[in-house]
Amino acid sequence: MSSAGKLGEWKIIEIFMTLLQRMPKMPIPFGDDVSAIDLGEGKLAVIKCDMLVAKTDMPRGMSYWQAARKAVVSTVSDFAAKGIQPLGLLASLGLPYSFKKNDIVQTGLGLNFGAREYGTYILGGDTNEAEDLIIDCVGFGLSDEATIMKRSGAQPGDLVATTGSFGKTAAGLKTISEGLMVPSKTKRELMEAIYMPKAYLKEGLALAKTCVVTSCIDSSDGLAWSLYELARMSRVGFEIMDIPVAAPARRFAKSQRLDATGLALYGGEEYNLIFTFKPGDAAKVSEALDGAFFEIGRATNRRGRIELKAGGRVESIEPKGWEHFARS
């Protein structure tokens, strides 16, 4: 029988989804960024949990304060992708027996800072003993069903865009794991991306207000995998013409003789929003985001097929990204 390590995170999720009975008339299907309960009269109660485990989610050099804040950011980012303000958070903590008092203090301060940074509060939670630091955040919010941005909804011809550039976290993690020598300015920018990630909540709320976004996801599992998730849920394909590679990642790739596009496509934990909209609604999107977004391609009717068209060449983008239990 296959072990969890051999199955991988996505296969494990698939197994659980086949075993769980669907709640009747689920307003948001399994597989989206958040879950919801229909409150009636067009209102949804929106909930989401996201777990951080030190062994897999704390890169070398990350403080407990930064880790706790990151746990909040990853939860808030899923609300951002749906265009919903989280009203409150719960935090379940698994703490090692050897955890020092100052470690506990820094964890608490990080949780509070992250919550207040995004206009919400830690309302309570649970604490237990664990072999490793575990922080599981649960968020709660309310939404009008008509304005929530789901992963499903993109149609052929829709434009696909993103709120930010890619590649810094992949480059930073490679720098840390391999002990690479990187110029100080570039290294500082790469480490900031890892240790102080950003959730695009303001942007998500602004996009939801336009009512023109046809699908949306956050890129915590990487650009390539997020595109495949949008394609799967919306039953479309994508042609990508331009990948916004962050300048520090491009400099890093050049110095290390690596493929900058690969770093941008197959990294993770960058929390950009990837979204689609009709070409005729581009002006509304630009106004909502003050022009701060990158148009990267368009949706096609070639269901599940995602291609990169650049420099006169057409290449398939692989369905790869960040996955727990993967060891490569």
Backbone torsions as a table, in degrees:
resi	resn	phi	psi	omega
1	MET	NA	136.7	-177.2
2	SER	-67.7	143.3	176.9
3	SER	-89.1	168.0	177.6
4	ALA	-58.9	-38.8	-179.9
5	GLY	-61.7	-35.6	179.8
6	LYS	-80.3	-31.0	-179.6
7	LEU	-72.0	-43.2	-175.9
8	GLY	85.5	158.6	-174.5
9	GLU	-58.0	-46.6	-172.7
10	TRP	-68.3	-36.4	176.9
11	LYS	-68.5	-38.0	177.7
12	ILE	-61.9	-44.4	177.9
13	ILE	-61.1	-42.1	179.1
14	GLU	-59.4	-41.4	178.4
15	ILE	-62.6	-48.4	-179.6
16	PHE	-60.5	-38.6	-178.0
17	MET	-65.1	-28.5	177.4
18	THR	-77.8	-18.8	-176.1
19	LEU	-95.6	-19.0	-175.7
20	LEU	-91.2	129.5	178.3
21	GLN	-73.7	131.6	-179.6
22	ARG	-72.5	134.6	171.5
23	MET	-67.2	135.5	-180.0
24	PRO	-57.3	138.0	176.3
25	LYS	55.1	47.1	176.0
26	MET	-61.5	122.6	-177.5
27	PRO	-72.0	-25.1	175.5
28	ILE	-129.0	123.2	-174.4
29	PRO	-73.5	161.3	170.1
30	PHE	-51.3	143.8	175.0
31	GLY	101.1	-9.0	177.6
32	ASP	-86.2	-179.2	-176.5
33	ASP	-71.2	-28.8	-178.3
34	VAL	-134.6	173.2	172.4
35	SER	-119.0	164.8	-176.3
36	ALA	-152.7	157.8	174.2
37	ILE	-123.9	132.2	-179.9
38	ASP	-75.1	118.5	179.7
39	LEU	-92.4	-4.1	-177.1
40	GLY	90.5	160.4	178.2
41	GLU	56.1	34.6	175.0
42	GLY	77.4	11.9	-178.8
43	LYS	-107.2	142.7	178.7
44	LEU	-122.3	138.1	165.9
45	ALA	-91.3	121.7	-173.2
46	VAL	-109.5	131.6	-178.4
47	ILE	-133.7	152.4	-179.2
48	LYS	-159.5	139.8	171.3
49	CYS	-124.1	149.2	179.7
50	ASP	-146.9	129.9	-172.9
51	MET	-108.6	135.1	171.8
52	LEU	-111.5	129.6	175.3
53	VAL	-121.3	128.5	-172.7
54	ALA	-54.4	-43.3	-175.0
55	LYS	-58.7	-38.4	-174.8
56	THR	-105.4	-19.9	-171.5
57	ASP	-117.9	0.4	177.8
58	MET	-113.6	97.6	176.7
59	PRO	-61.9	155.2	178.5
60	ARG	-54.9	131.5	179.3
61	GLY	98.3	-12.5	178.7
62	MET	-77.7	132.2	-179.8
63	SER	-82.2	165.6	176.7
64	TYR	-66.1	-33.1	175.6
65	TRP	-61.2	-47.1	-179.9
66	GLN	-66.2	-37.8	179.8
67	ALA	-65.0	-42.8	179.6
68	ALA	-65.3	-42.1	176.6
69	ARG	-61.9	-42.7	179.7
70	LYS	-59.9	-37.9	178.5
71	ALA	-60.6	-38.8	176.7
72	VAL	-68.6	-45.9	-177.8
73	VAL	-57.8	-43.1	-177.4
74	SER	-65.3	-33.6	176.9
75	THR	-73.0	-46.4	179.8
76	VAL	-60.8	-35.8	-178.1
77	SER	-60.4	-36.0	177.8
78	ASP	-67.5	-34.8	174.0
79	PHE	-67.7	-38.4	177.8
80	ALA	-59.1	-40.8	-178.1
81	ALA	-67.0	-18.3	177.3
82	LYS	-102.8	-4.9	-179.6
83	GLY	74.5	38.5	-174.6
84	ILE	-127.1	134.4	174.4
85	GLN	-80.8	119.9	174.9
86	PRO	-68.6	128.4	-177.5
87	LEU	-86.5	-25.2	179.7
88	GLY	-166.0	160.1	-179.4
89	LEU	-131.8	145.2	167.2
90	LEU	-111.7	150.5	180.0
91	ALA	-133.5	115.0	172.5
92	SER	-93.6	129.2	-174.2
93	LEU	-118.6	127.4	167.8
94	GLY	-104.9	116.1	-174.1
95	LEU	-114.4	133.6	175.6
96	PRO	-63.9	149.6	179.9
97	TYR	-57.4	-33.0	-175.6
98	SER	-84.9	0.9	-178.7
99	PHE	-57.7	128.7	-179.7
100	LYS	-80.3	160.0	179.4
101	LYS	-57.8	-42.2	-179.3
102	ASN	-65.7	-33.2	176.2
103	ASP	-62.1	-40.9	178.7
104	ILE	-64.9	-43.8	179.6
105	VAL	-60.9	-46.5	-178.7
106	GLN	-64.7	-35.5	176.9
107	THR	-64.5	-45.1	178.1
108	GLY	-62.6	-42.6	179.6
109	LEU	-64.4	-38.9	179.1
110	GLY	-65.5	-41.5	176.9
111	LEU	-60.7	-46.6	-178.3
112	ASN	-65.0	-43.2	-179.3
113	PHE	-61.3	-45.8	-179.6
114	GLY	-61.7	-43.3	179.8
115	ALA	-63.4	-47.8	-178.6
116	ARG	-68.4	-31.3	177.7
117	GLU	-57.4	-31.9	-177.4
118	TYR	-112.9	24.4	170.4
119	GLY	71.8	28.1	179.0
120	THR	-135.9	-173.6	-174.8
121	TYR	-137.6	153.2	166.5
122	ILE	-83.5	118.0	-174.2
123	LEU	-94.4	-15.1	-177.4
124	GLY	158.9	-160.3	-179.7
125	GLY	160.3	-146.7	-178.0
126	ASP	-149.5	152.8	179.2
127	THR	-133.2	137.7	-179.8
128	ASN	-149.6	169.4	176.6
129	GLU	-89.2	141.5	-179.8
130	ALA	-147.2	162.0	178.4
131	GLU	-70.4	-25.9	-177.4
132	ASP	-138.5	159.5	176.2
133	LEU	-65.3	126.5	176.4
134	ILE	-128.8	129.5	175.0
135	ILE	-127.1	113.5	179.2
136	ASP	-113.3	112.1	-179.2
137	CYS	-98.0	136.7	174.9
138	VAL	-118.2	127.0	179.0
139	GLY	-109.9	153.7	179.1
140	PHE	-135.6	139.4	176.5
141	GLY	-155.9	173.5	177.4
142	LEU	-122.3	147.9	-178.5
143	SER	-150.6	150.7	166.2
144	ASP	-76.7	130.9	-178.4
145	GLU	-59.0	-30.8	-175.9
146	ALA	-71.8	-21.6	-174.5
147	THR	-106.0	-9.0	-176.9
148	ILE	-67.4	138.1	-177.6
149	MET	-97.3	106.0	-178.4
150	LYS	-89.1	169.7	173.4
151	ARG	-73.8	-25.1	178.2
152	SER	-89.7	152.2	176.9
153	GLY	128.8	-19.4	177.6
154	ALA	-65.7	143.7	179.2
155	GLN	-129.2	153.7	177.9
156	PRO	-51.4	134.1	-177.3
157	GLY	99.3	-20.3	176.6
158	ASP	-63.6	146.1	173.7
159	LEU	-83.8	148.8	176.1
160	VAL	-117.9	136.1	-174.9
161	ALA	-142.1	170.9	179.9
162	THR	-142.6	151.9	-178.0
163	THR	-82.1	-8.6	-177.1
164	GLY	-156.0	178.6	179.3
165	SER	-93.9	173.8	-171.6
166	PHE	-131.3	162.7	171.4
167	GLY	110.4	-19.5	-175.4
168	LYS	-67.5	-40.4	-178.2
169	THR	-70.2	-38.9	177.9
170	ALA	-63.2	-42.6	178.7
171	ALA	-66.5	-40.4	-179.7
172	GLY	-66.8	-42.6	179.2
173	LEU	-65.5	-35.9	176.9
174	LYS	-66.7	-38.7	176.9
175	THR	-60.2	-45.3	-178.4
176	ILE	-68.9	-50.8	-173.0
177	SER	-66.9	-31.1	-177.3
178	GLU	-105.5	0.8	178.8
179	GLY	59.9	41.8	-174.9
180	LEU	-75.8	148.2	174.8
181	MET	-86.6	117.4	-176.6
182	VAL	-130.5	139.0	177.5
183	PRO	-50.9	143.8	-169.9
184	SER	-58.4	-42.0	-178.8
185	LYS	-63.5	-45.9	179.6
186	THR	-64.7	-43.9	-179.4
187	LYS	-62.0	-40.7	-180.0
188	ARG	-60.4	-42.1	-179.8
189	GLU	-68.5	-37.6	179.0
190	LEU	-68.8	-41.1	-179.4
191	MET	-68.4	-35.3	177.9
192	GLU	-63.3	-38.6	178.7
193	ALA	-62.8	-35.3	-179.2
194	ILE	-79.1	-48.4	-172.3
195	TYR	-82.9	-23.3	-177.4
196	MET	-132.8	63.8	-179.7
197	PRO	-65.5	162.0	-176.2
198	LYS	-122.7	136.0	170.3
199	ALA	-96.3	135.1	-175.8
200	TYR	-90.0	58.1	-175.7
201	LEU	-69.3	-46.2	180.0
202	LYS	-57.8	-41.8	-179.5
203	GLU	-67.4	-41.5	179.0
204	GLY	-62.8	-42.2	178.3
205	LEU	-63.7	-40.0	179.5
206	ALA	-66.8	-40.2	178.9
207	LEU	-64.6	-41.9	-178.8
208	ALA	-61.6	-36.0	-178.9
209	LYS	-65.5	-25.6	-179.3
210	THR	-71.5	-25.8	-177.0
211	CYS	59.5	26.0	179.4
212	VAL	-116.3	-6.1	-179.5
213	VAL	-76.1	125.9	-176.6
214	THR	-92.6	-20.5	174.0
215	SER	-163.1	156.6	-178.1
216	CYS	-159.6	146.9	178.6
217	ILE	-151.2	154.5	170.7
218	ASP	-94.0	155.2	-169.9
219	SER	-97.5	29.5	-176.1
220	SER	-62.0	-24.6	177.5
221	ASP	-95.4	8.1	178.7
222	GLY	105.8	153.1	-177.8
223	LEU	-61.0	-49.2	-176.5
224	ALA	-61.1	-50.5	-177.3
225	TRP	-64.9	-35.8	179.3
226	SER	-65.6	-39.1	175.9
227	LEU	-62.7	-40.5	178.2
228	TYR	-65.5	-35.5	177.7
229	GLU	-67.3	-42.8	175.7
230	LEU	-61.5	-43.0	-179.9
231	ALA	-62.8	-42.4	-178.4
232	ARG	-65.3	-47.2	-176.8
233	MET	-71.6	-30.7	-178.5
234	SER	-95.6	-9.0	179.9
235	ARG	61.0	47.1	176.9
236	VAL	-132.7	-178.6	168.7
237	GLY	-120.9	178.7	177.9
238	PHE	-138.0	140.4	166.1
239	GLU	-106.8	118.2	-179.4
240	ILE	-104.1	122.3	-177.8
241	MET	-103.1	-21.2	-176.1
242	ASP	-149.1	128.0	176.5
243	ILE	-111.8	116.2	-179.2
244	PRO	-75.1	98.4	178.3
245	VAL	-86.9	127.3	179.6
246	ALA	-61.7	142.1	-176.8
247	ALA	-55.7	-44.4	178.6
248	PRO	-62.1	-36.6	178.4
249	ALA	-68.1	-36.8	178.4
250	ARG	-66.4	-42.4	177.5
251	ARG	-63.6	-42.7	178.8
252	PHE	-60.4	-47.5	-178.6
253	ALA	-60.7	-40.5	179.5
254	LYS	-65.2	-43.3	-178.2
255	SER	-68.8	-29.1	-177.6
256	GLN	-101.5	3.2	-179.0
257	ARG	56.3	50.2	179.2
258	LEU	-116.4	166.5	178.9
259	ASP	-84.9	111.1	-178.3
260	ALA	-63.8	-36.3	179.7
261	THR	-63.5	-40.2	177.6
262	GLY	-62.7	-40.4	177.2
263	LEU	-61.1	-40.8	-177.8
264	ALA	-71.5	-37.4	-176.2
265	LEU	-76.1	-40.6	-164.6
266	TYR	-115.3	23.0	175.0
267	GLY	-85.9	-138.2	179.0
268	GLY	171.7	174.6	176.7
269	GLU	57.3	38.7	174.9
270	GLU	-102.2	-18.4	170.6
271	TYR	62.5	16.2	170.9
272	ASN	-63.0	155.8	170.9
273	LEU	-93.3	133.0	174.0
274	ILE	-113.3	125.2	-171.2
275	PHE	-145.3	161.3	-179.7
276	THR	-124.9	156.1	179.7
277	PHE	-162.9	161.6	178.8
278	LYS	-70.7	143.6	179.3
279	PRO	-53.2	-35.5	-179.2
280	GLY	-69.4	-10.8	-179.4
281	ASP	-102.4	11.3	-177.1
282	ALA	-59.9	-37.7	-178.9
283	ALA	-65.3	-38.3	178.4
284	LYS	-65.9	-40.6	178.3
285	VAL	-64.5	-45.1	-179.3
286	SER	-61.9	-40.2	178.8
287	GLU	-65.8	-41.0	-178.9
288	ALA	-64.3	-36.4	-175.7
289	LEU	-104.0	11.1	-177.8
290	ASP	53.0	34.7	178.1
291	GLY	75.5	1.7	-175.2
292	ALA	-89.0	70.6	175.4
293	PHE	-155.4	164.1	-178.9
294	PHE	-119.2	121.7	173.1
295	GLU	-82.9	123.4	-171.9
296	ILE	-117.1	-11.1	-179.4
297	GLY	170.9	-156.6	-179.4
298	ARG	-147.7	157.8	176.7
299	ALA	-81.0	146.7	-179.9
300	THR	-126.3	172.8	176.7
301	ASN	-90.1	8.6	178.8
302	ARG	-88.6	80.9	-169.4
303	ARG	-52.5	124.9	176.2
304	GLY	79.1	0.2	-178.3
305	ARG	-103.2	124.8	-178.4
306	ILE	-124.9	121.0	-174.6
307	GLU	-125.6	147.9	173.9
308	LEU	-103.0	119.9	178.3
309	LYS	-113.0	105.9	-177.5
310	ALA	-154.2	143.5	177.2
311	GLY	60.5	30.6	179.6
312	GLY	77.4	7.1	-179.1
313	ARG	-118.0	153.1	175.8
314	VAL	-121.5	121.8	-179.1
315	GLU	-129.4	145.6	175.2
316	SER	-76.8	134.7	172.2
317	ILE	-88.2	127.6	-175.7
318	GLU	-79.3	147.5	177.5
319	PRO	-79.5	71.8	-178.9
320	LYS	-125.3	156.1	176.1
321	GLY	-180.0	-164.5	179.2
322	TRP	-71.2	130.6	179.9
323	GLU	-143.6	124.1	174.1
324	HIS	-65.3	149.9	-177.1
325	PHE	80.3	-16.5	176.7
326	ALA	-72.5	144.3	-177.3
327	ARG	-115.2	1.6	179.3
328	SER	-112.6	NA	NA
